[in-house]
Amino acid sequence: MKFHLLASEGTQYIINAYTHDSVTINDMVYHENLIVMTTQLQQWSARSFDSLCVEDFEALCALKPELILLGTGSRLRFPKPALLLPCIEAHLSVEVMDMRAACRTYNILMGEGRDVAAALLFD
């Protein structure tokens, strides 16, 4: 299923809950890899952590967030440094964490008014 949602004026995407195989955003449950920002929610083309490629990070950079949170599923895994080249060239910080930490951190930063993108990968 492909989708790209823009929040109606005044709507913000808030992560309500998360499990090992789903995330609940604004009371809707999702089971696919996502990019969530304050006013945008979209499916992420990345298929899995092991298949991450430069194009996946280029897609994140094109959204022009202030900061990228990479949620790597149930455990913390770091992508190969070469994959982060688009982010480095765009002067974007990428914080790598497990899914739970990424969801919690997204809500905190979003609540502070930061322009954050959470790129969430399921196992």
N, CA, C and O of each residue as an XYZ file, in Angstrom:
492
protein
N       0.839     -1.167      0.000
C       0.000      0.000      0.000
C       0.887      1.234      0.000
O       1.768      1.367      0.849
N       0.662      2.129     -0.939
C       1.407      3.378     -0.986
C       0.499      4.489     -0.501
O      -0.689      4.535     -0.820
N       1.082      5.376      0.271
C       0.307      6.517      0.698
C       1.246      7.672      0.982
O       2.423      7.466      1.278
N       0.743      8.845      0.895
C       1.475     10.055      1.240
C       0.421     11.014      1.778
O      -0.430     11.505      1.037
N       0.493     11.263      3.041
C      -0.503     12.103      3.663
C       0.094     13.433      4.066
O       1.226     13.490      4.547
N      -0.648     14.486      3.876
C      -0.288     15.785      4.414
C      -1.361     16.128      5.427
O      -2.554     15.980      5.162
N      -0.937     16.575      6.560
C      -1.907     16.912      7.592
C      -2.700     18.134      7.169
O      -2.170     19.051      6.541
N      -3.977     18.133      7.523
C      -4.751     19.338      7.272
C      -4.230     20.419      8.208
O      -3.575     20.120      9.206
N      -4.512     21.642      7.894
C      -3.954     22.758      8.655
C      -4.188     22.561     10.147
O      -5.310     22.310     10.587
N      -3.128     22.678     10.905
C      -3.216     22.533     12.348
C      -3.031     21.107     12.848
O      -2.828     20.903     14.045
N      -3.096     20.107     11.957
C      -2.926     18.720     12.368
C      -1.451     18.382     12.461
O      -0.658     18.776     11.606
N      -1.089     17.654     13.498
C       0.278     17.192     13.660
C       0.260     15.681     13.817
O      -0.661     15.125     14.416
N       1.279     15.015     13.280
C       1.392     13.570     13.413
C       2.129     13.242     14.705
O       3.295     13.597     14.880
N       1.435     12.563     15.596
C       1.969     12.187     16.894
C       1.971     10.662     16.980
O       0.997     10.007     16.610
N       3.068     10.113     17.470
C       3.151      8.668     17.655
C       2.504      8.332     18.992
O       2.981      8.742     20.050
N       1.399      7.574     18.926
C       0.644      7.214     20.124
C       1.167      5.948     20.793
O       1.130      5.828     22.018
N       1.655      5.001     19.986
C       2.109      3.712     20.529
C       3.001      3.029     19.502
O       3.021      3.396     18.327
N       3.737      2.027     19.973
C       4.587      1.249     19.086
C       4.770     -0.129     19.680
O       4.768     -0.304     20.899
N       4.929     -1.107     18.799
C       5.244     -2.480     19.195
C       6.374     -2.932     18.281
O       6.891     -2.138     17.496
N       6.761     -4.195     18.375
C       7.833     -4.690     17.517
C       7.424     -4.735     16.038
O       8.291     -4.769     15.164
N       6.118     -4.735     15.746
C       5.699     -4.835     14.345
C       4.666     -3.789     13.920
O       4.054     -3.921     12.860
N       4.469     -2.758     14.731
C       3.525     -1.712     14.335
C       3.834     -0.406     15.051
O       4.519     -0.370     16.073
N       3.307      0.648     14.481
C       3.366      1.963     15.123
C       1.993      2.596     14.940
O       1.388      2.490     13.873
N       1.511      3.247     15.978
C       0.215      3.916     15.932
C       0.466      5.414     15.884
O       1.086      5.987     16.780
N      -0.027      6.037     14.823
C       0.147      7.468     14.614
C      -1.232      8.078     14.459
O      -2.007      7.671     13.594
N      -1.534      9.053     15.296
C      -2.858      9.683     15.296
C      -3.969      8.625     15.286
O      -4.944      8.725     14.541
N      -3.791      7.628     16.122
C      -4.765      6.548     16.338
C      -4.960      5.618     15.142
O      -5.927      4.857     15.115
N      -4.067      5.659     14.157
C      -4.088      4.728     13.023
C      -2.864      3.810     13.147
O      -1.755      4.282     13.399
N      -3.068      2.505     12.970
C      -1.988      1.530     13.117
C      -1.346      1.268     11.752
O      -2.039      1.057     10.757
N      -0.009      1.285     11.724
C       0.763      1.042     10.502
C       1.757     -0.088     10.760
O       2.306     -0.216     11.854
N       1.977     -0.908      9.723
C       2.901     -2.042      9.820
C       4.019     -1.953      8.788
O       4.807     -2.889      8.657
N       4.103     -0.863      8.064
C       5.128     -0.734      7.040
C       6.131      0.359      7.422
O       5.856      1.204      8.274
N       7.281      0.324      6.782
C       8.317      1.317      7.044
C       7.796      2.698      6.680
O       7.203      2.892      5.620
N       8.024      3.648      7.568
C       7.442      4.976      7.425
C       8.461      6.078      7.625
O       9.508      5.893      8.246
N       8.117      7.227      7.079
C       8.774      8.481      7.434
C       7.676      9.344      8.026
O       6.673      9.626      7.370
N       7.868      9.755      9.250
C       6.872     10.612      9.895
C       7.537     11.936     10.283
O       8.613     11.974     10.881
N       6.856     12.999      9.919
C       7.269     14.351     10.285
C       6.053     15.038     10.895
O       4.955     14.484     10.879
N       6.236     16.202     11.415
C       5.139     16.893     12.081
C       3.903     16.991     11.203
O       2.795     16.740     11.676
N       4.067     17.352      9.931
C       2.909     17.547      9.052
C       2.885     16.592      7.860
O       2.097     16.780      6.933
N       3.742     15.567      7.878
C       3.772     14.605      6.776
C       3.928     13.193      7.310
O       4.605     12.950      8.309
N       3.285     12.275      6.617
C       3.432     10.858      6.908
C       3.458     10.145      5.571
O       2.554     10.311      4.752
N       4.497      9.351      5.351
C       4.574      8.643      4.074
C       5.281      7.309      4.242
O       6.078      7.105      5.158
N       4.962      6.421      3.331
C       5.647      5.139      3.272
C       7.082      5.409      2.863
O       7.338      6.260      2.011
N       8.031      4.683      3.472
C       9.437      4.832      3.119
C       9.811      3.694      2.188
O       9.488      2.535      2.449
N      10.486      4.025      1.111
C      10.849      3.034      0.101
C      11.848      1.996      0.606
O      11.997      0.939     -0.008
N      12.533      2.275      1.709
C      13.487      1.308      2.265
C      12.742      0.025      2.623
O      11.714      0.066      3.299
N      13.262     -1.105      2.170
C      12.584     -2.381      2.405
C      12.946     -2.978      3.763
O      12.096     -3.553      4.443
N      14.205     -2.839      4.149
C      14.675     -3.398      5.421
C      16.002     -2.731      5.769
O      16.592     -2.026      4.950
N      16.455     -2.962      6.983
C      17.741     -2.391      7.372
C      18.855     -2.918      6.468
O      19.702     -2.151      6.011
N      18.853     -4.212      6.214
C      19.922     -4.828      5.427
C      19.934     -4.370      3.971
O      20.958     -4.490      3.298
N      18.822     -3.852      3.478
C      18.770     -3.405      2.080
C      18.860     -1.880      1.947
O      18.639     -1.347      0.860
N      19.180     -1.173      3.037
C      19.308      0.289      2.940
C      20.319      0.659      1.863
O      21.359      0.019      1.709
N      19.984      1.712      1.122
C      20.885      2.176      0.065
C      20.933      3.708      0.099
O      20.150      4.350      0.800
N      21.845      4.266     -0.651
C      22.031      5.720     -0.701
C      20.729      6.420     -1.089
O      20.416      7.484     -0.554
N      19.974      5.834     -2.011
C      18.720      6.455     -2.461
C      17.709      6.599     -1.318
O      16.919      7.543     -1.307
N      17.729      5.688     -0.377
C      16.829      5.798      0.774
C      17.141      7.042      1.593
O      16.237      7.718      2.083
N      18.420      7.336      1.738
C      18.820      8.521      2.497
C      18.654      9.798      1.668
O      18.411     10.869      2.222
N      18.784      9.687      0.360
C      18.495     10.844     -0.497
C      17.034     11.252     -0.359
O      16.721     12.442     -0.330
N      16.143     10.272     -0.275
C      14.716     10.559     -0.102
C      14.465     11.291      1.216
O      13.641     12.203      1.275
N      15.169     10.895      2.263
C      15.038     11.579      3.548
C      15.544     13.011      3.461
O      14.910     13.931      3.977
N      16.672     13.198      2.817
C      17.253     14.536      2.692
C      16.359     15.467      1.887
O      16.300     16.665      2.161
N      15.664     14.921      0.896
C      14.786     15.739      0.051
C      13.651     16.366      0.856
O      13.081     17.373      0.436
N      13.319     15.790      1.995
C      12.267     16.345      2.852
C      12.749     17.557      3.646
O      11.946     18.292      4.219
N      14.055     17.756      3.673
C      14.703     18.894      4.331
C      14.348     19.062      5.807
O      13.992     20.157      6.242
N      14.446     17.970      6.581
C      14.213     18.125      8.019
C      15.431     18.762      8.687
O      16.508     18.852      8.097
N      15.241     19.188      9.891
C      16.342     19.720     10.692
C      17.217     18.581     11.214
O      18.425     18.735     11.391
N      16.579     17.437     11.456
C      17.230     16.287     12.067
C      16.511     15.019     11.615
O      15.292     15.019     11.444
N      17.271     13.935     11.421
C      16.693     12.651     11.040
C      16.932     11.655     12.173
O      18.056     11.494     12.647
N      15.868     10.996     12.593
C      15.966      9.899     13.548
C      15.771      8.609     12.768
O      14.734      8.415     12.133
N      16.747      7.740     12.811
C      16.652      6.459     12.113
C      16.340      5.377     13.121
O      17.197      5.004     13.922
N      15.110      4.864     13.087
C      14.694      3.774     13.966
C      14.967      2.454     13.271
O      14.369      2.160     12.236
N      15.866      1.656     13.831
C      16.361      0.460     13.145
C      15.683     -0.833     13.598
O      16.282     -1.905     13.516
N      14.459     -0.744     14.069
C      13.737     -1.945     14.483
C      13.921     -2.229     15.959
O      14.108     -1.309     16.756
N      13.869     -3.497     16.324
C      13.899     -3.875     17.734
C      15.272     -3.749     18.375
O      15.395     -3.787     19.600
N      16.294     -3.602     17.561
C      17.641     -3.439     18.122
C      18.389     -2.336     17.380
O      18.075     -1.998     16.239
N      19.366     -1.801     18.052
C      20.185     -0.728     17.492
C      21.188     -1.313     16.504
O      21.972     -2.200     16.842
N      21.148     -0.801     15.283
C      22.093     -1.204     14.238
C      22.509      0.050     13.493
O      21.679      0.919     13.226
N      23.770      0.153     13.158
C      24.266      1.340     12.476
C      24.468      1.072     10.989
O      25.067      0.063     10.617
N      23.971      1.971     10.133
C      24.186      1.789      8.691
C      25.650      2.048      8.337
O      26.378      2.716      9.071
N      26.050      1.509      7.211
C      27.405      1.756      6.718
C      27.578      3.255      6.497
O      26.676      3.900      5.961
N      28.710      3.821      6.895
C      28.924      5.268      6.761
C      28.714      5.805      5.340
O      28.249      6.933      5.172
N      29.046      5.022      4.333
C      28.890      5.485      2.949
C      27.425      5.769      2.604
O      27.142      6.610      1.751
N      26.510      5.083      3.253
C      25.083      5.302      2.984
C      24.621      6.675      3.454
O      23.651      7.223      2.930
N      25.309      7.223      4.430
C      24.922      8.511      5.008
C      25.486      9.712      4.258
O      25.257     10.854      4.655
N      26.217      9.465      3.185
C      26.842     10.548      2.423
C      25.853     11.648      2.007
O      26.190     12.824      2.138
N      24.652     11.322      1.515
C      23.714     12.405      1.169
C      23.371     13.294      2.364
O      23.213     14.505      2.210
N      23.259     12.712      3.530
C      22.945     13.489      4.736
C      24.127     14.366      5.138
O      23.957     15.518      5.537
N      25.310     13.809      5.027
C      26.517     14.571      5.358
C      26.647     15.760      4.415
O      26.918     16.880      4.848
N      26.454     15.511      3.125
C      26.550     16.594      2.135
C      25.472     17.653      2.336
O      25.695     18.823      2.026
N      24.311     17.262      2.849
C      23.212     18.199      3.099
C      23.302     18.820      4.494
O      22.430     19.594      4.888
N      24.349     18.484      5.234
C      24.551     18.998      6.603
C      23.387     18.636      7.521
O      22.956     19.448      8.339
N      22.881     17.402      7.376
C      21.785     16.911      8.207
C      22.325     15.902      9.209
O      23.082     14.998      8.855
N      21.936     16.066     10.434
C      22.321     15.137     11.480
C      21.406     13.918     11.438
O      20.190     14.048     11.292
N      22.002     12.735     11.566
C      21.242     11.487     11.620
C      21.548     10.819     12.953
O      22.697     10.494     13.252
N      20.506     10.620     13.745
C      20.642      9.927     15.026
C      20.074      8.531     14.847
O      18.917      8.371     14.458
N      20.879      7.529     15.128
C      20.474      6.134     14.937
C      20.084      5.555     16.300
O      20.822      5.687     17.277
N      18.917      4.913     16.349
C      18.428      4.322     17.593
C      17.448      3.208     17.279
O      17.013      3.063     16.136
N      17.102      2.426     18.277
C      16.099      1.398     18.033
C      14.731      2.068     17.856
O      14.588      3.269     18.089
N      13.736      1.292     17.446
C      12.409      1.836     17.137
C      11.789      2.560     18.330
O      11.254      3.659     18.184
N      11.859      1.948     19.502
C      11.257      2.558     20.687
C      11.856      3.925     20.972
O      11.127      4.893     21.188
N      13.170      4.005     20.974
C      13.837      5.270     21.265
C      13.525      6.313     20.190
O      13.338      7.490     20.499
N      13.468      5.883     18.935
C      13.163      6.817     17.844
C      11.756      7.396     17.998
O      11.550      8.592     17.793
N      10.795      6.553     18.358
C       9.413      7.027     18.538
C       9.313      8.009     19.699
O       8.681      9.058     19.577
N       9.931      7.672     20.817
C       9.897      8.568     21.980
C      10.588      9.889     21.675
O      10.073     10.956     22.008
N      11.749      9.818     21.046
C      12.520     11.019     20.744
C      11.788     11.889     19.739
O      11.791     13.114     19.861
N      11.162     11.272     18.746
C      10.368     12.031     17.775
C       9.309     12.863     18.490
O       9.191     14.063     18.243
N       8.539     12.234     19.375
C       7.467     12.961     20.059
C       8.008     14.117     20.895
O       7.406     15.191     20.928
N       9.126     13.909     21.563
C       9.710     14.976     22.375
C      10.146     16.140     21.493
O       9.806     17.292     21.763
N      10.902     15.837     20.434
C      11.407     16.900     19.559
C      10.283     17.596     18.805
O      10.298     18.817     18.654
N       9.313     16.829     18.334
C       8.166     17.412     17.646
C       7.413     18.331     18.595
O       6.977     19.410     18.193
N       7.253     17.919     19.852
C       6.582     18.733     20.851
C       7.312     20.026     21.160
O       6.701     21.003     21.595
N       8.627     20.032     20.935
C       9.435     21.238     21.128
C       9.405     22.141     19.902
O      10.030     23.202     19.891
N       8.680     21.721     18.870
C       8.600     22.520     17.649
C       9.738     22.296     16.678
O       9.911     23.076     15.742
N      10.519     21.245     16.882
C      11.646     20.946     15.988
C      11.125     20.298     14.718
O      10.123     19.583     14.746
N      11.793     20.544     13.616
C      11.447     19.962     12.314
C      12.202     18.642     12.174
O      13.269     18.585     11.563
N      11.641     17.600     12.742
C      12.313     16.303     12.825
C      11.611     15.295     11.910
O      10.391     15.325     11.749
N      12.403     14.411     11.322
C      11.866     13.308     10.527
C      12.288     12.005     11.211
O      13.468     11.799     11.495
N      11.318     11.134     11.472
C      11.614      9.809     12.007
C      11.436      8.806     10.876
O      10.335      8.637     10.352
N      12.517      8.147     10.505
C      12.490      7.111      9.478
C      12.470      5.780     10.216
O      13.466      5.382     10.820
N      11.340      5.102     10.166
C      11.115      3.925     10.991
C      11.136      2.634     10.168
O      10.373      2.472      9.215
N      12.023      1.726     10.558
C      12.174      0.425      9.908
C      11.711     -0.669     10.837
O      12.103     -0.704     12.003
N      10.874     -1.568     10.332
C      10.445     -2.711     11.115
C      11.335     -3.897     10.794
O      11.895     -3.983      9.701
N      11.468     -4.819     11.755
C      12.273     -6.033     11.549
C      11.615     -6.936     10.536
O      12.141     -8.005     10.228
